[in-house]
């Protein structure tokens, strides 16, 4: 069984031969990785079973002058996304963090949104991604595409969270136009990824905080769920066997049934600081698989290596022999995570079958 086949079987709850590790390292931990191992690739060194085929972003015939949309002075070194969202540099203590600015925060008419220089997603060059997907598949690995910030996050990054929420609360046409525009872009992107050969598409939007939902369940069902379902339906129409995983930080337990109805296969990251894997698996484990569950605020930085190992094994015991859980750290591993805990996590994955 190749790493690709093993991961697909695990996520499909069809049994599996071994538990593959997976995590992401911040720049400081990447430096420690290189010092400790002498290796250059985290993916290859630890045997990750998946690889991202590449990124598809919309393009502009002529690059817009994004500064026109910011009355405030932006810090030197500010960068812009293809949607014009500004990212000001972070502090020296948090080099991988930025301060976000919103280009349409002060837009007060539908016409302003309609006239905005939206990127074009209708002429995407997928040839490099298709070539990369073939290489990944030939190596026995799972070709993967990442589309985080699928609808909600991209929309509020552009508009600002409070103005967008006010638009939604007031049933303002600006909200429907913005969310429909982003949804249509995501449909174009996911179709291109599937046609390029992605067999796992990771989508998602943060709709939870650690205290509860970011918006009410009724607003989610009215504004976001149908649009999410449209994106997933686009993918399934092209490849019914594609695995669709969905990411949301925070407490999203009240929406799990809605995620399933919208068509997701795998929920990520099941943040243990605010979600209980045992009860969630008991209710949804026959219909949904899970990716994550190992806390990066709690377990990874503050537990002993033995506690890390025991938690990984405990969660795998809950999931059972058919699988349905890819136990991984829930988020980027930050500088406070001891190297010994990273090694304990990877060893726990390797040793589980023997256990």
QUIPE-V414166 format. One record per backbone hydrogen bond with DSSP energy under -0.5 kcal/mol. NH is the residue of the N-H (numbers start at 1). CO is the residue of the C=O. E is the energy in kcal/mol with one decimal. If there is no record, write none. Layout:
nh: (NH NH)
co: (CO CO)
e: (E E)
This chain:
nh: (4 6 7 8 9 10 11 12 13 14 15 16 19 20 26 30 31 32 33 34 35 36 37 38 42 45 46 47 48 51 53 57 59 66 68 69 70 71 78 79 81 84 86 87 88 90 94 95 97 99 100 101 103 104 105 107 113 114 115 116 118 120 121 126 130 131 132 133 134 135 136 137 138 139 140 141 142 143 144 145 147 147 149 150 155 156 157 158 159 160 164 165 166 167 168 169 170 171 172 175 176 177 178 179 180 181 182 183 184 185 186 187 188 189 190 191 192 193 194 195 196 197 197 198 199 200 201 202 202 203 203 204 205 207 208 209 214 215 220 221 222 223 224 224 225 228 229 230 231 232 233 234 235 236 237 238 238 239 242 243 244 245 245 246 247 248 251 252 255 256 259 260 261 262 263 263 264 265 266 267 268 269 274 275 277 280 281 282 283 284 285 287 288 289 290 291 292 293 294 295 300 302 303 308 309 310 311 312 313 314 315 316 317 318 319 320 323 324 326 327 328 328 329 330 333 334 337 338 341 342 343 344 345 346 347 348 349 350 351 352 352 355)
co: (140 2 3 4 5 6 7 8 10 9 322 321 349 18 333 26 27 28 29 30 31 32 33 34 40 41 42 43 43 142 144 55 120 64 65 66 67 69 75 87 85 81 101 79 99 97 91 92 94 88 98 86 101 158 102 104 109 110 111 113 116 59 119 124 126 127 128 129 130 131 132 133 134 135 137 136 49 141 51 200 145 202 204 204 151 152 153 154 155 156 160 161 162 163 164 165 166 168 167 172 172 173 174 175 176 177 178 179 180 181 182 183 184 185 186 187 188 189 190 191 192 193 194 193 143 143 243 145 200 201 245 147 247 205 249 212 207 207 216 217 218 219 219 220 220 224 225 226 227 228 229 230 231 232 233 234 235 235 239 199 242 201 243 266 203 268 209 250 252 253 255 256 257 258 259 260 259 244 244 289 246 291 271 271 275 276 277 278 279 280 281 284 284 265 324 267 326 269 328 293 295 298 299 304 305 306 307 308 309 310 311 312 313 314 315 316 320 10 290 325 292 326 22 294 24 332 334 336 338 338 339 340 341 342 343 344 345 346 347 348 349 351)
e: (-2.9 -2.8 -2.4 -2.5 -2.4 -2.3 -2.6 -1.7 -1.1 -2.8 -2.9 -0.5 -0.7 -0.7 -2.1 -2.3 -1.9 -1.6 -2.7 -2.3 -2.1 -2.8 -2.5 -2.0 -0.6 -2.3 -2.2 -0.8 -2.4 -2.2 -2.9 -0.6 -1.6 -1.2 -1.9 -2.1 -1.6 -0.5 -1.4 -2.1 -1.9 -2.0 -1.2 -2.8 -3.1 -0.6 -0.9 -0.5 -1.9 -2.1 -0.6 -2.4 -0.6 -2.7 -1.4 -1.3 -1.3 -2.4 -1.9 -1.0 -2.1 -3.0 -0.5 -1.0 -2.7 -2.2 -2.1 -2.7 -1.9 -1.8 -2.4 -2.5 -2.4 -1.4 -1.8 -2.3 -2.5 -0.6 -2.4 -2.4 -0.5 -4.0 -1.1 -2.4 -2.3 -2.5 -2.4 -1.5 -2.4 -2.8 -2.1 -2.7 -2.4 -2.4 -2.4 -2.8 -2.1 -1.4 -3.1 -1.5 -1.0 -2.4 -2.4 -2.7 -2.4 -2.3 -2.2 -2.3 -2.6 -1.9 -2.4 -2.3 -2.0 -2.4 -2.8 -2.0 -1.9 -2.5 -2.3 -2.5 -1.6 -0.7 -1.1 -2.4 -2.3 -1.2 -2.7 -3.2 -0.5 -0.8 -2.8 -0.7 -1.2 -0.8 -0.6 -3.7 -3.1 -0.6 -2.4 -2.4 -1.7 -2.9 -0.5 -1.9 -2.6 -2.6 -2.6 -1.6 -1.7 -2.3 -2.6 -1.8 -1.5 -2.6 -2.0 -0.9 -0.7 -2.2 -1.9 -2.3 -0.5 -2.1 -0.6 -2.8 -2.1 -2.1 -3.3 -0.9 -2.0 -1.4 -2.5 -2.2 -2.2 -2.1 -0.9 -0.9 -2.0 -3.1 -1.6 -2.5 -2.9 -0.6 -1.9 -1.4 -0.7 -2.2 -3.0 -1.8 -1.6 -2.7 -2.5 -2.3 -1.5 -2.5 -2.6 -2.4 -2.1 -2.6 -1.8 -0.8 -2.8 -2.1 -2.2 -2.2 -2.2 -2.3 -2.1 -2.2 -2.3 -2.4 -2.4 -2.0 -2.4 -1.8 -2.0 -2.0 -1.4 -2.0 -2.7 -0.7 -1.2 -0.8 -0.7 -2.3 -3.0 -0.5 -2.1 -0.5 -0.9 -1.3 -2.2 -2.0 -2.3 -2.2 -2.4 -2.2 -1.8 -2.0 -2.5 -0.9 -0.5 -2.4)
